[in-house]
Amino acid sequence: MRGTALIFLMAFALIGTASAKQPAKKLTCTTAQGIKTEAELSTASGQNTNIVNVAFVGRRPGAKEIDRILRDCVRAAAKIDGTKDILGTAWLRKKAGDDPLDDEIINNYGVLSYLSYQASTKTIEVRQMKLKGK
């Protein structure tokens, strides 16, 4: 993905799925005892990219659990539509029923790193965002 497209996708993920082309689809993916999640798949408006948002409800699990669950949800989304790249984002929701627009983003891989599925290689990897200079 090019830097400009990635910046758009990260901005899209930050504002949630309000501008998605179609309603978000609920995803069923792995979780762990004591960890409540809500996961959904949507298509970025004007992009050939899908977004997976995983909200951890009530408490933030450790980094390894977040990674494991987020990867499983991205894998589940790729089974639904593996023809598009997928950006996976993790969120913290204070309690069930809260407005998803109030969720806090979890930067599990660092501020400029993200988890994604690349359709051309069928791989899920943590990637580093590359910013272009002037």
C-alpha positions, -999 to 999 in steps of 0.1 A, spaced: 0 0 0 12 35 -7 17 60 20 -12 82 10 -37 53 8 -25 40 42 -29 74 58 -65 75 45 -71 40 59 -57 48 93 -78 80 94 -108 60 84 -102 35 111 -100 63 137 -134 76 128 -150 42 128 -171 27 101 -196 55 97 -186 62 61 -185 25 51 -202 17 17 -222 -12 32 -233 -19 68 -205 -36 88 -207 -73 91 -203 -89 125 -173 -113 127 -171 -144 148 -135 -149 158 -115 -163 187 -114 -147 221 -101 -159 255 -117 -165 289 -126 -132 305 -121 -112 274 -152 -98 257 -148 -86 221 -170 -72 194 -156 -75 159 -169 -62 125 -158 -61 89 -165 -31 67 -153 -18 33 -135 15 33 -155 41 13 -139 47 -21 -111 21 -15 -106 -15 -25 -97 -23 11 -116 -39 40 -114 -28 76 -116 -51 106 -124 -33 139 -121 -54 171 -133 -37 203 -121 -51 236 -149 -44 260 -144 -37 296 -107 -42 299 -75 -41 278 -59 -75 275 -21 -80 272 -3 -73 239 0 -110 230 -37 -116 235 -46 -85 214 -23 -97 186 -37 -133 187 -73 -122 186 -68 -94 160 -49 -118 137 -77 -144 141 -104 -118 132 -84 -106 102 -80 -142 91 -118 -147 95 -124 -116 73 -100 -129 47 -120 -161 45 -151 -139 37 -133 -118 11 -96 -125 5 -95 -105 -27 -90 -72 -9 -63 -59 15 -75 -58 51 -65 -33 78 -69 -47 113 -75 -23 142 -80 -29 179 -101 -6 201 -109 -4 238 -145 1 247 -152 9 284 -184 -11 286 -209 -30 265 -234 -7 249 -211 23 247 -210 43 215 -182 28 193 -172 64 183 -161 68 219 -137 38 217 -100 44 222 -76 30 196 -51 5 209 -17 9 191 -5 -26 199 23 -25 174 34 11 179 20 44 165 32 40 129 28 2 127 -4 -18 118 -16 -53 112 -28 -61 77 -37 -88 53 -22 -84 19 -44 -100 -7 -16 -104 -33 5 -126 -10 -23 -139 13 -2 -130 43 -10 -113 76 18 -92 89 27 -62 110 37 -34 86 54 -1 92 37 30 78 61 49 55 56 86 53 67 104 21 88 136 25 83 167 4 
